[in-house]
Amino acid sequence: MKPTNKILAFSGSTRKASFNVKLLNLAVAAAQEHGAQVTHIDLREFPLPIYDGDLEATSGVPENAVQLRELLLTHDGLLIASPEYNGSVSALLKNTLDWCSRPANGVEGLAPFRGKAVGLMAASLSPFGGLRGIIDLRGIMAKMGAVVLAEDVAIASAQNAFDPTDAFVDSNTAKLVDQFTSNLIGLVAKLHPNTDASKVER
Ligand SMILES: Cc1cc2nc3c(=O)[nH]c(=O)nc-3n(C[C@H](O)[C@H](O)[C@H](O)COP(=O)(O)O)c2cc1C
């Protein structure tokens, strides 16, 4: 499958009023303004059972995980916003990553993640902005063969970070996210120089 210089964006929370979805929406818009091609998906549209080795042995990898793997395989960068639950990544996100790491259709398990440029963000109610979740996710993504951008975005006190139009209250936060997305696009282009880099603004 031919990779393209595209970014796949998703949130580790599917809650309707999710602060991470608001953050992701703004980061996606910023990335698009920088010229990136972004596919923004909602994990609610890819429901998966909790990973179970017996289920996999009897029924194979669920169709939704196979579809997600196809999407991952056709993108060179990932943009993830996820809440921190009890000091780590959300179960939704971890379960999705676990299913997507399983071999399917003759493709090796971690192929969808290897060499992918990944930008990590979090929004949380706490003053730490979900940073502990980001740190754990950094380790998980690295273990799966991805290349995680050095910079990340952690939005503290997320209940106060967005205005009624879902824009950032603080213009400095908007600048931070803008720079972060620009850096992610730069990393995608660096890691995948032969895949449509002309569309990337640096
Ligand atoms: C089970 C659970 C555990 C949580 N643990 C943490 C935590 O460890 N650190 C934190 O900053 N916020 C924690 N929170 C609060 C989340 O920051 C808050 O629910 C946030 O709004 C979730 O993200 P969302 O708005 O994108 O859904 C927790 C929330 C839940 C439901």
The ligand as an SDF file (V2000), in Angstrom:
LIG
                    3D

 31 33  0  0  0  0  0  0  0  0999 V2000
  -12.2720    7.6320   35.1090 C   0  0  0  0  0  0  0  0  0  0  0  0
  -11.7170    9.0310   35.0950 C   0  0  0  0  0  0  0  0  0  0  0  0
  -10.4540    9.2490   35.5620 C   0  0  0  0  0  0  0  0  0  0  0  0
   -9.8930   10.5500   35.5090 C   0  0  0  0  0  0  0  0  0  0  0  0
   -8.6100   10.7040   35.8950 N   0  0  0  0  0  0  0  0  0  0  0  0
   -8.0020   11.8910   35.6720 C   0  0  0  0  0  0  0  0  0  0  0  0
   -6.6110   12.0450   35.8990 C   0  0  0  0  0  0  0  0  0  0  0  0
   -5.9190   11.1280   36.3000 O   0  0  0  0  0  0  0  0  0  0  0  0
   -6.0400   13.2390   35.6140 N   0  0  0  0  0  0  0  0  0  0  0  0
   -6.7720   14.2810   35.1250 C   0  0  0  0  0  0  0  0  0  0  0  0
   -6.1970   15.3340   34.8690 O   0  0  0  0  0  0  0  0  0  0  0  0
   -8.1000   14.1980   34.9130 N   0  0  0  0  0  0  0  0  0  0  0  0
   -8.7310   13.0170   35.1760 C   0  0  0  0  0  0  0  0  0  0  0  0
  -10.0670   12.8750   34.9220 N   0  0  0  0  0  0  0  0  0  0  0  0
  -10.8430   14.0580   34.5230 C   0  0  0  0  0  0  0  0  0  0  0  0
  -10.7150   14.3480   33.0540 C   0  0  0  0  0  0  0  0  0  0  0  0
   -9.6850   15.2910   32.8920 O   0  0  0  0  0  0  0  0  0  0  0  0
  -12.0280   14.9480   32.5350 C   0  0  0  0  0  0  0  0  0  0  0  0
  -13.0880   14.0270   32.7170 O   0  0  0  0  0  0  0  0  0  0  0  0
  -11.9250   15.3530   31.0900 C   0  0  0  0  0  0  0  0  0  0  0  0
  -13.0150   16.2150   30.7880 O   0  0  0  0  0  0  0  0  0  0  0  0
  -11.9700   14.1360   30.1700 C   0  0  0  0  0  0  0  0  0  0  0  0
  -11.6950   14.5170   28.8440 O   0  0  0  0  0  0  0  0  0  0  0  0
  -12.8440   14.8680   27.7670 P   0  0  0  0  0  0  0  0  0  0  0  0
  -13.4330   16.1750   28.1930 O   0  0  0  0  0  0  0  0  0  0  0  0
  -12.1120   14.9640   26.4950 O   0  0  0  0  0  0  0  0  0  0  0  0
  -13.8670   13.7750   27.7890 O   0  0  0  0  0  0  0  0  0  0  0  0
  -10.6510   11.6140   35.0080 C   0  0  0  0  0  0  0  0  0  0  0  0
  -11.9580   11.3730   34.5490 C   0  0  0  0  0  0  0  0  0  0  0  0
  -12.4780   10.1140   34.5800 C   0  0  0  0  0  0  0  0  0  0  0  0
  -13.8670    9.8640   34.0320 C   0  0  0  0  0  0  0  0  0  0  0  0
  1  2  1  0
  2  3  1  0
  2 30  2  0
  3  4  2  0
  4  5  1  0
  4 28  1  0
  5  6  2  0
  6  7  1  0
  6 13  1  0
  7  8  2  0
  7  9  1  0
  9 10  1  0
 10 11  2  0
 10 12  1  0
 12 13  2  0
 13 14  1  0
 14 15  1  0
 14 28  1  0
 15 16  1  0
 16 17  1  0
 16 18  1  0
 18 19  1  0
 18 20  1  0
 20 21  1  0
 20 22  1  0
 22 23  1  0
 23 24  1  0
 24 25  2  0
 24 26  1  0
 24 27  1  0
 28 29  2  0
 29 30  1  0
 30 31  1  0
M  END
$$$$
